[in-house]
């Protein structure tokens, strides 16, 4: 089991979902204290809400999030960044962490997510398919292949037989989507959930090869979680009917 070390300033982005105190289980058996959750960038909007719901259900608890690309999160964790829970956008990045350090319990897939082509509202370039993305002058953003949205994009493009040269490779799905929102590119391959969250500025173009670009999202309590009681409670909350409804509403699919 690796030693836990502090994360260098600027290495992660932490989002505090509420207020609480360090610890684990309160007098009377209630969950309390801080639970630190490393989660894929595509989960940011839904997990912020789920975190607030968790805190409301467990007074005295605080959920602290670190959202980034799953590969970057895995690197931080294997380097010793302290965390209780890891929710990845693809199994291989959770496996990289659990192979090195183990988990407290069995990882579980809690949602799935599927790629779409993100375009500006109204689809001004008339993009209808992956092959359209190769048109001369059309600027496309992809995620880097080491992150889940990038590897999913590669699977979809290979399935379609499309050779695409993007103008930029982004570190996570939020970066790729931002390029569309800012008008810096004409299209990007991102998750369906991200375009739904960005509406009406951004529209989604579905494509049949996306069936080959569906990612499973696993979640696990880390073996050396500082607050295992709250960590297990948080994972159970994510998998609850209440949280699954939040995730489904955002466009995630049931596992």
N, C-alpha and C positions, 0 to 999 in steps of 0.2 A: 504494500500500500504506500502511495507516495506521501511525502510530507506536504502539508498545506502551507502555502506561502501567500503573502499579500500580492494583489495584482498591481502592476505598475500603473501609475496615473496615466490616463489617456488610452490605456490598452483596451478598456471595455467601456461600454455605455450602460450605466445602471439606471433603472427606472424604479422609483420607490412607489409602491402602490398604496401605502398607507403608513400608519404609525404603530409602533409596538416596542417590545423590549426583547433583548437577547434571552435565550432560554430554550425550553422545550415544551414541557407539559405543565400546565398550571395546576394549582391546588384544586382538587375536585375532578381532575381528569381531563380538563379542557385543553385544547391545543393553543399554545402561545409562543411568543418569540419570533425571531426572524427566520424566514425560509428563503434561501437564495436560489433562484431558478435561472439556469442558462437555457435560452430558448431560441429556436430558429427565427430569423428576421420576419418571415412570413406569418408568424404567430403573434406579432406585436399587438395589433389592435384587439384581437380576441382575448389574449392572455391578460392584457391590462384590465379588461372587464372581468374576466374570471378571477383575477387576483383581488379585485375589489369585492367581488362576491364572497371569496374565501375569507377575507378579513371581516366582513360583516357577519359571517357565520361563526367566526372564531375571534371574539373580542380579545385584544391583547396580542394579536398576531400581526406580522408585517411581511409582505411579500416584496422582495427585491429582485428585479429582473435584469438580466443582461441579454440583450437581443443583438444577434449578429449572424453572419453566415455560419452554417453548421460546422464547416471545416475549420473556421477560425475558432469557434467555441471549443471544438475537440482539441485543438492545439493548446488553447489556454488551460483546459482542464488537465491534460496530460503533463503540462508544465508546472502544475501545482496550484492553479487558481482555486480558491475555496468556493464550493457550491454544494447545494443539497440535492438538486434535481437537474437533469438534463433532458430537454425535449428537442429532438433532432428532426430535420426535414428529410432524413434518409437513414436507413439502418446502419450503413457502413460507418458513419461518423460516431454513432453511439457505440458500435462494436469496437472502434478504435480506443475509446475511453474505457469500456468495460474490460477489454482484453488486458489493458495495462493495470487497471485498478479495481475491477469488479463492481458489482452492484449489491444493494441491499434489497433483495427480491428479484423477481423476474421482469425484465423490460416488457412493455406491452405497446402494441400499435394502437393509437387512440383515434387517429383520423388519417385520411388520405387527401392528396391535393393533385390537381391536374393542370397542365399548361394550357394557356391560350395565347393568342397574339394580341398584345396591347397596342392600341392606336389612339390618336387624339379623337375627341368627341366628334361624331359625324363621319369618321373614317375618311378624311379628305383625300387620301391617296388611293382609296378603293381597294384596300388589301382584302383578299378573300381566301388566300391559301398560303402555305409555306413557300410555294414556288414564286409567288408574287414578291416575296422578300428579296429575290435576286435581281429585281428590275434595276437597270442602270439608274444611278442617282438616288436610290432609296436607301436611307440610312437606318441601320438596325443595331440595336443593343442586345447583347446576350449576357448572361451570368458566366463567370469563369467556370471552366469545366470541373474544377475541384469542389465546387459547391453544388448542392443538390439541384437547384434550378438549372444550372449549367449542364450537369450530366443528363438531366431529363431532356433538355433541349437537344443535346447531341443524339440521344436515342430517337427522338421524333424526327430530326433532320435526316438521320441515316435511314430510318424507315421510309421516309418520303423520297429518298434519293436526291436530296437537295444539298448542294454545296454552297454554303453561305459564308461570306466574309463580313463579320460585324465591324462597325466603326469603333466599338468600345466593348470591353469585357469588364463587367462589374463584379465587385466583391460579394454582393448579395442581391437578392431580388428587389429590395427597396431601391438600390442604386439604379438598376435597369429601368424600373418603373419611373423613377424621377427623371430620367432622360426623356421619356415620352411626355411627362407632365410639363417639363420645361421647354418642350419643342426642340430639343437638341437632336432627337432622332425621330424618324417617322413611325417606327414600330419596335417592339421588344417582345421576347418570349418570357412570360412571367406566369405566375399562378393565377388561376381564376379568382381566388380570394382577394388577390391584390387589386385586380381591376374592379372588382365589386366595391372594395373599400375606397377606391379613387374616383368612382363615378360621382358626378357626370362629366368630370374633366377627361376621363379616359374611358374608352369602350373596349369590349372584348370581342375578338373574332375567333370563333371555334374552328377547329380543324380536325379531320378524322384521325390523323396520326397521333393526336394527343392521347389516344388509348394506350400508346406505348410510352407515354410520358407521365405516368401516374406515380407519385411518390408516397410511400408509407411513412408515417411520422411515429416513431417510437418514443416512449418516455420511461424514465427509470430514476429511482432513488440511488444516489451514488454511495459506494461502500463506506466512505469516510465522511458522510454528511455530518456537518456540525450540529444540525438539529433534525435527527432522523424521525422523531415523532411528528413534527410539523411537515416534514418532507413527505412521509407516507400519507398524511392527511391531505396534502395538496394534490398528490397524484390521484388519490381516490376522488377528490373533488373534480379534477379534470375529466375523469372518466364517468362522472355522475351524469344522470339524465339532464340536469340543469345546465351543466357546462357543454354537454354534447349538443344541446339545442342552440346554444350561442355559436358554437363552431359550425353547425349545419346552416344556420342563418347567414353566416359569413361566406358560405360557399364550399366549406370542407365537406368531404364525403365520409360516410361511416366506414370503418375498417372492414 
